[in-house]
Amino acid sequence: MGFLGVASIALLALRTLADEPTEEVKGPSQTPNLAIKISTSFPASEIFGIKLINGQPTHAVLSISNEEPDPISVVFIGGSLWTSDYTSPSPRGPQIVRNLTTTKYDVEIPAGEKESIDYKFATELQPQELLLNLAVVVTDHEGSPYTLQAFNETVAVVEPDTSIFDPQIIFLYLFLLALFTGTCYFIYNTWISTLFPQKKRGGKDASRARTSTKGAKKVDPADQVGVVGADGPAVTSGAKAYDESWIPAGHLQRPEARRVKSGTRPKSRQG
């Protein structure tokens, strides 16, 4: 699998170089006899292994040590993800899942020097364990390209951690809370409220009548004035219900009723 991974990266590098017609490209050597050491580290890795978080860039640092007598140049860094034998056994062997970004560089490393180069890539895959293969394409002082393997180990593809302050999570919590509250309200009004006796309450007219009855004042009979109307006698309260200044004095005096003795007849007038 390592040879296939390096070969695929070499083909990608050659395809990129082929887009530049001014350069003459030779076939890269897959097994170069060069005194070059490459070590790869992941600063964000954990003690449980390397994790590729979906949607977030993965940062790899390649330390390249040139032990050749002549300077070399780093041209490309790329990679690919493959299925492993124990996670996805296949009679044809490991299968490629995805090619990673191939980044072009122009970094010259003098003889006997060491250089660290950053390489970043991102993934959007289902959570699983895959084989990560990274390779470096370098050229010697004559311009001949060589492909060197930089990393070939098992990594885990995982989803990013969710936070409680995520707007989507907050909206989900509010929706579930509203749904739970509505369900409880429906159950209470449908079944629970019928188990408790309800108090009878009077209407607004009854409450107003009681309020007006409590607030009514007793009227002194001496202050009551009889009023004769079309519908019969009525009684009004108060000392005087009209203005007496414009009424003649003769009309203000009430006539006294005369008593007539029973059994007597009035004498007739003699003429």
C-alpha positions as CSV (number, residue, x, y, z in Angstrom):
1,M,0.0,0.0,0.0
2,G,2.9,2.4,0.7
3,F,4.2,2.0,-2.8
4,L,0.7,2.7,-4.3
5,G,0.3,5.8,-2.1
6,V,3.6,7.2,-3.1
7,A,2.9,6.4,-6.7
8,S,-0.4,8.2,-6.7
9,I,1.1,11.3,-5.1
10,A,3.9,11.2,-7.7
11,L,1.4,11.1,-10.5
12,L,-0.4,14.1,-9.1
13,A,2.8,16.0,-8.8
14,L,3.7,15.1,-12.4
15,R,0.3,16.3,-13.6
16,T,0.8,19.6,-11.9
17,L,4.2,20.0,-13.3
18,A,2.9,19.1,-16.8
19,D,0.8,22.3,-16.7
20,E,4.0,24.3,-16.9
21,P,5.3,23.8,-20.5
22,T,8.5,25.6,-20.0
23,E,9.8,22.9,-17.7
24,E,11.1,19.6,-18.8
25,V,10.1,16.8,-16.4
26,K,11.7,13.5,-16.0
27,G,10.1,10.4,-14.6
28,P,10.4,10.5,-10.8
29,S,12.3,7.8,-9.0
30,Q,10.1,5.8,-6.6
31,T,13.1,4.3,-4.6
32,P,15.8,7.0,-4.6
33,N,19.1,6.4,-2.9
34,L,19.2,9.7,-1.2
35,A,20.5,10.6,2.2
36,I,17.4,12.5,3.2
37,K,15.5,11.9,6.5
38,I,11.9,13.0,7.0
39,S,9.9,12.9,10.2
40,T,6.3,14.0,10.5
41,S,4.5,15.3,13.6
42,F,1.0,16.6,14.4
43,P,1.0,19.3,17.0
44,A,-2.7,18.9,17.8
45,S,-2.5,15.1,18.2
46,E,-3.6,13.4,21.4
47,I,-2.1,10.6,23.4
48,F,-4.7,8.3,22.0
49,G,-3.6,8.8,18.5
50,I,-4.0,11.2,15.6
51,K,-7.5,12.4,14.8
52,L,-8.7,14.1,11.6
53,I,-11.6,16.3,12.6
54,N,-14.1,16.8,9.8
55,G,-14.4,20.4,8.7
56,Q,-11.3,21.5,10.5
57,P,-7.8,21.8,9.0
58,T,-5.3,19.2,10.1
59,H,-1.8,20.6,10.7
60,A,1.2,18.4,10.0
61,V,4.9,19.5,10.4
62,L,7.4,17.8,8.1
63,S,11.0,18.0,9.3
64,I,13.3,17.3,6.4
65,S,17.0,16.8,7.0
66,N,19.3,17.0,4.0
67,E,22.4,14.8,4.4
68,E,23.4,15.0,0.8
69,P,26.5,16.8,-0.3
70,D,24.4,19.0,-2.6
71,P,21.3,21.1,-1.9
72,I,17.8,19.8,-2.6
73,S,14.5,21.5,-3.2
74,V,11.1,20.5,-1.9
75,V,8.6,20.8,-4.7
76,F,5.4,19.1,-3.6
77,I,3.8,17.7,-0.5
78,G,0.6,15.6,-0.8
79,G,-1.2,12.7,0.7
80,S,-4.1,10.2,0.5
81,L,-6.4,8.2,2.7
82,W,-6.7,4.4,2.3
83,T,-8.7,1.7,3.9
84,S,-6.9,-0.6,6.2
85,D,-6.9,-4.4,6.1
86,Y,-8.6,-5.0,9.5
87,T,-11.3,-2.2,9.1
88,S,-12.3,-3.0,5.5
89,P,-10.8,-6.4,4.4
90,S,-10.8,-6.8,0.6
91,P,-9.3,-9.5,-1.6
92,R,-7.8,-6.7,-3.7
93,G,-6.1,-5.2,-0.7
94,P,-6.4,-1.6,0.7
95,Q,-8.5,0.8,-1.4
96,I,-8.0,4.5,-1.8
97,V,-10.7,6.6,-0.2
98,R,-9.6,10.1,-1.0
99,N,-6.7,12.1,-2.3
100,L,-5.6,15.0,-0.2
101,T,-4.6,18.4,-1.3
102,T,-1.3,18.5,-3.1
103,T,0.5,21.7,-2.1
104,K,3.3,23.2,-4.2
105,Y,6.5,24.5,-2.5
106,D,9.7,26.0,-3.5
107,V,11.9,25.4,-0.5
108,E,15.6,24.8,-0.9
109,I,17.5,22.9,1.8
110,P,21.3,23.3,1.7
111,A,23.6,20.4,2.3
112,G,23.7,19.3,5.9
113,E,20.7,21.5,6.9
114,K,17.3,20.8,8.3
115,E,14.0,22.5,7.4
116,S,10.5,22.2,8.9
117,I,7.6,22.6,6.5
118,D,3.9,23.0,7.4
119,Y,1.3,21.0,5.5
120,K,-2.4,21.4,6.0
121,F,-5.4,19.5,4.7
122,A,-9.1,19.0,5.6
123,T,-11.4,16.0,5.5
124,E,-15.2,15.5,5.2
125,L,-15.7,11.7,5.7
126,Q,-17.7,9.3,7.8
127,P,-16.1,8.6,11.2
128,Q,-13.8,5.7,10.7
129,E,-10.2,4.6,10.9
130,L,-8.0,5.0,7.8
131,L,-4.4,4.9,6.7
132,L,-2.9,8.3,6.1
133,N,-0.1,8.4,3.6
134,L,2.0,11.5,3.1
135,A,4.7,11.9,0.5
136,V,7.2,14.6,-0.5
137,V,8.5,15.3,-4.0
138,V,12.0,16.7,-4.0
139,T,14.5,17.5,-6.7
140,D,18.3,17.3,-6.5
141,H,20.8,19.8,-7.8
142,E,20.4,18.5,-11.3
143,G,16.6,18.9,-11.2
144,S,15.7,15.2,-11.1
145,P,12.5,14.6,-9.1
146,Y,12.3,12.0,-6.3
147,T,9.3,10.9,-4.3
148,L,9.9,10.2,-0.6
149,Q,7.4,8.8,1.9
150,A,6.9,11.0,4.9
151,F,4.1,9.3,6.9
152,N,2.1,6.0,6.7
153,E,0.1,5.3,9.8
154,T,-3.5,4.7,11.0
155,V,-5.5,7.7,11.9
156,A,-9.1,8.3,13.1
157,V,-11.6,10.5,11.3
158,V,-14.0,12.0,13.8
159,E,-16.8,14.6,14.0
160,P,-16.1,17.9,15.8
161,D,-17.2,18.3,19.4
162,T,-20.5,20.0,19.9
163,S,-20.9,22.9,22.3
164,I,-23.9,23.8,24.3
165,F,-23.6,27.4,23.1
166,D,-24.0,26.3,19.5
167,P,-27.0,28.2,18.0
168,Q,-28.4,24.9,16.5
169,I,-28.2,23.2,19.9
170,I,-29.9,26.2,21.7
171,F,-32.7,26.2,19.1
172,L,-33.2,22.4,19.6
173,Y,-33.4,22.9,23.4
174,L,-36.0,25.7,23.1
175,F,-38.1,23.6,20.7
176,L,-38.0,20.5,23.0
177,L,-38.9,22.7,26.0
178,A,-41.9,24.3,24.2
179,L,-43.0,20.8,23.0
180,F,-42.8,19.4,26.6
181,T,-44.6,22.4,28.1
182,G,-47.5,22.2,25.6
183,T,-47.8,18.4,26.2
184,C,-48.0,18.9,30.0
185,Y,-50.6,21.7,29.6
186,F,-52.7,19.5,27.3
187,I,-52.6,16.5,29.7
188,Y,-53.5,18.7,32.7
189,N,-56.5,20.3,31.0
190,T,-57.7,17.0,29.6
191,W,-57.4,14.5,32.5
192,I,-56.0,16.0,35.7
193,S,-58.2,19.2,36.0
194,T,-61.4,17.0,35.9
195,L,-60.4,15.3,39.1
196,F,-60.6,18.4,41.2
197,P,-63.9,20.1,42.1
198,Q,-64.3,23.6,40.7
199,K,-65.8,26.5,42.7
200,K,-68.9,28.2,41.4
201,R,-68.4,31.8,40.6
202,G,-71.1,34.4,40.1
203,G,-71.3,36.6,37.1
204,K,-70.4,40.3,36.8
205,D,-74.0,41.4,37.3
206,A,-74.3,39.6,40.7
207,S,-71.0,41.1,41.9
208,R,-72.1,44.6,40.8
209,A,-75.4,44.1,42.6
210,R,-73.7,43.1,45.8
211,T,-71.4,46.0,45.6
212,S,-74.2,48.6,45.0
213,T,-76.3,47.1,47.8
214,K,-73.4,47.4,50.3
215,G,-72.7,51.0,49.2
216,A,-76.4,52.2,49.4
217,K,-77.2,54.7,52.2
218,K,-80.5,54.8,54.1
219,V,-82.8,57.8,53.4
220,D,-84.5,59.6,56.2
221,P,-88.3,59.4,55.7
222,A,-88.6,63.1,56.6
223,D,-86.4,64.0,53.6
224,Q,-88.5,62.0,51.1
225,V,-90.7,64.1,48.8
226,G,-93.7,62.6,47.0
227,V,-93.8,63.1,43.3
228,V,-96.9,62.2,41.2
229,G,-96.2,61.2,37.7
230,A,-97.8,59.4,34.8
231,D,-97.0,56.0,36.2
232,G,-98.0,56.7,39.8
233,P,-96.6,58.1,42.9
234,A,-92.8,58.0,43.4
235,V,-90.6,59.0,46.2
236,T,-87.4,61.1,45.8
237,S,-84.8,61.7,48.4
238,G,-83.5,65.1,49.4
239,A,-84.8,68.3,51.0
240,K,-86.1,69.9,47.8
241,A,-86.1,68.6,44.4
242,Y,-87.2,71.9,42.6
243,D,-86.8,75.6,42.8
244,E,-89.7,77.4,44.7
245,S,-88.7,81.0,43.8
246,W,-90.9,81.2,40.7
247,I,-94.0,79.4,42.2
248,P,-96.8,81.6,43.6
249,A,-97.2,81.4,47.4
250,G,-100.8,80.3,47.1
251,H,-99.8,77.2,45.3
252,L,-97.1,76.3,47.8
253,Q,-99.7,75.9,50.6
254,R,-101.2,72.5,50.7
255,P,-105.0,72.4,51.2
256,E,-106.2,70.7,54.4
257,A,-108.6,67.9,54.0
258,R,-112.0,68.6,55.7
259,R,-113.6,66.0,57.8
260,V,-117.3,65.2,57.1
261,K,-119.4,63.8,59.9
262,S,-121.3,60.7,59.0
263,G,-125.1,60.6,59.2
264,T,-125.6,64.4,58.7
265,R,-126.8,66.1,55.6
266,P,-125.9,69.5,54.5
267,K,-128.6,72.1,54.9
268,S,-130.1,73.4,51.7
269,R,-130.0,77.0,51.0
270,Q,-133.1,78.9,51.2
271,G,-133.7,81.2,48.4
